[in-house]
Amino acid sequence: MAEQQSTNDQQAKERLGSAGWRRRTAVVNLMEITIGERISIVDDAVGEVVDNPRDGSWIIVRYLESPADESKVGQEEPVFAEDVVGMVE
């Protein structure tokens, strides 16, 4: 049982990284995102960019899909760069 827990802990660290940060394979440059583009956000959400202050850290999105929290659909909120998974075609 303890061995299984150790394996689960190791797998969690590999997913999150040793410091607890999510590891991503691709980095999206928020400075290049334009209003109207669609992005994929953590938790399988999809948002449309409604504003980009071009600070490289935040963008403002309107949620189009949010399986983890349906109440977000239609709402606008700032999204941090680390929460942007990629671009949606």
C-alpha positions in Angstrom: 0.0 0.0 0.0 2.8 2.4 0.9 4.5 1.6 -2.4 1.4 2.5 -4.3 1.1 5.8 -2.5 4.8 6.6 -3.3 4.1 5.8 -7.0 1.1 8.1 -7.0 3.0 10.9 -5.3 5.8 10.6 -7.9 3.4 10.6 -10.8 1.7 13.8 -9.3 5.1 15.5 -9.0 5.9 14.6 -12.6 2.6 16.2 -13.8 3.0 19.3 -11.7 6.8 19.7 -11.6 8.9 19.6 -8.5 7.9 23.1 -7.5 4.2 22.5 -8.0 4.0 24.4 -11.3 2.2 22.8 -14.2 4.6 21.8 -17.0 3.5 22.7 -20.5 5.0 21.6 -23.7 4.3 24.8 -25.6 4.3 28.4 -24.5 1.8 30.8 -25.9 3.1 34.3 -26.4 0.3 36.5 -25.0 1.8 39.6 -26.6 0.9 38.1 -30.1 -2.7 37.1 -29.3 -5.3 39.4 -30.9 -8.9 40.2 -30.0 -11.3 37.6 -31.3 -8.9 34.7 -31.2 -9.9 31.6 -29.3 -7.7 30.0 -26.7 -7.8 26.8 -24.8 -7.6 27.3 -21.0 -6.9 24.9 -18.2 -9.8 22.5 -17.2 -10.7 22.0 -20.9 -12.2 25.5 -21.1 -12.3 27.6 -24.3 -12.4 31.4 -24.4 -12.5 34.2 -26.9 -10.0 37.0 -26.3 -11.9 40.3 -25.7 -9.0 42.4 -24.6 -5.2 42.1 -24.5 -3.4 44.7 -22.3 -0.2 43.3 -24.0 1.7 43.0 -20.7 2.5 39.3 -21.5 1.0 38.1 -18.3 -2.8 38.5 -18.6 -5.5 38.5 -21.3 -9.3 39.1 -20.9 -11.5 36.3 -22.2 -15.1 35.5 -22.6 -15.7 31.9 -21.7 -17.3 29.9 -24.6 -17.0 26.5 -23.0 -16.2 25.5 -19.4 -16.9 21.9 -18.6 -15.6 22.2 -15.1 -17.8 25.2 -14.3 -20.8 25.8 -16.6 -21.6 29.1 -14.8 -18.5 30.7 -16.4 -19.9 30.4 -20.0 -20.5 33.9 -21.2 -18.6 35.6 -18.4 -15.5 37.7 -19.0 -12.5 37.5 -16.8 -8.7 37.9 -16.8 -6.7 34.7 -17.5 -3.1 34.4 -16.4 -0.5 33.2 -19.0 0.1 30.0 -17.1 -3.5 29.0 -17.5 -3.4 29.3 -21.3 -2.9 25.9 -22.8 -2.9 26.8 -26.5 -4.7 28.3 -29.5 -8.0 26.9 -30.8 -8.5 26.8 -34.6 
